[in-house]
Amino acid sequence: MKKARTAKEAKELAQIPNIGPAMVKDFVLLGIRTPEDLKKQDAFKLYQKLCKKTGVRHDPCVLDTFLAAVDFMNGAPARAWWEYTEGRKGRYSWF
């Protein structure tokens, strides 16, 4: 599936940059069914909800991916998920 270059082009979750089949399943588990559903979401709250629903503390790179997806759907250019790691560490230093 071709990745979207802009949020407007993303019609399915898998078209969002950095999002593959496993992450699509995670989003569906969280009630996120369309790319539009990610707009105005709080990536950290989504991460916490995922950990609670699955009973597992997921790797922080999952949060980085959530940050990238939410940011993209709110109009930011596509960036690799690992480009969010440093910012996440600064923002959630206790994490």
Buried (B, 14 or more C-beta within 10 A) or exposed (E): EEBBEEBEEBEEBBBBBBBEEEBBEBBEEBEBEEBEBBEEBEBBEBBBBBBEEEEEEBEBEBBBBBBBBBBBBEEEEBBEBEEBBEEBEEEEEEE
